[in-house]
Amino acid sequence: MKIRAKFFDDARGSATECAACLDAMIAKRACSERRVEPGKLLPIRIVSMLTKLVDRFSTPMRAMEDPAAYGSDGENEDE
């Protein structure tokens, strides 16, 4: 499963680079900000999805609950 996380992480880096390229086009005045704006929204969505996939495949699947919900900090109270 960790190998999948690596591929998703690589893809996330590529999506971030695409957003940077759009910024560079604006800085170099190759395109107007108005024209690039819709293209900037797409990498944001893609990076969000890839981040969730990296998280999902890089850690073991387990149920996690907040210990505070049970009035405990997770430590054994008998000690």
C-alpha positions in Angstrom: 0.0 0.0 0.0 2.9 2.4 0.7 4.0 2.2 -3.0 0.6 3.6 -4.0 1.0 6.5 -1.6 4.3 7.3 -3.2 2.7 7.4 -6.7 -0.1 9.7 -5.4 2.5 11.9 -3.7 4.5 12.2 -6.9 1.3 13.1 -8.8 0.5 15.7 -6.1 4.0 17.3 -6.7 3.3 17.4 -10.4 -0.1 19.1 -9.9 1.6 21.7 -7.6 4.2 22.3 -10.3 1.4 22.9 -12.9 0.0 25.6 -10.6 3.4 27.1 -10.3 3.7 27.2 -14.1 0.5 29.1 -14.4 1.9 31.6 -11.9 5.0 31.9 -13.9 3.0 32.6 -17.1 1.3 35.5 -15.3 4.6 36.8 -13.9 6.1 36.7 -17.4 3.0 38.4 -18.8 2.4 35.5 -21.2 -1.2 35.3 -20.1 -3.6 37.5 -18.1 -4.6 36.5 -14.6 -8.2 36.5 -15.7 -7.4 33.9 -18.4 -5.4 31.6 -16.0 -7.8 31.8 -13.0 -10.0 28.9 -14.1 -6.9 26.7 -14.6 -5.7 27.6 -11.1 -8.8 26.1 -9.6 -8.3 22.7 -11.1 -4.9 22.0 -9.4 -6.3 23.0 -6.0 -9.0 20.3 -6.3 -6.6 17.7 -7.7 -4.1 18.3 -4.9 -6.8 18.0 -2.3 -7.9 14.7 -3.7 -4.4 13.4 -4.0 -3.6 14.5 -0.4 -6.5 12.4 0.9 -5.3 9.4 -1.2 -1.7 9.8 0.2 -3.1 9.8 3.7 -5.3 6.8 3.0 -2.6 4.6 1.6 0.4 5.7 3.7 -1.0 4.8 7.1 -2.6 1.5 8.2 -6.3 1.5 8.1 -7.6 1.7 11.6 -10.4 3.2 13.5 -9.4 6.2 15.4 -11.5 8.1 18.0 -10.7 11.1 20.1 -9.8 9.9 23.7 -11.4 13.1 25.0 -14.8 11.7 23.9 -14.5 9.2 26.7 -13.0 11.5 29.3 -9.6 9.9 29.0 -6.3 11.0 27.6 -5.5 7.5 26.5 -3.4 6.7 29.5 -4.2 4.0 32.0 -5.8 5.7 35.0 -4.9 2.9 37.4 -1.2 3.9 37.4 
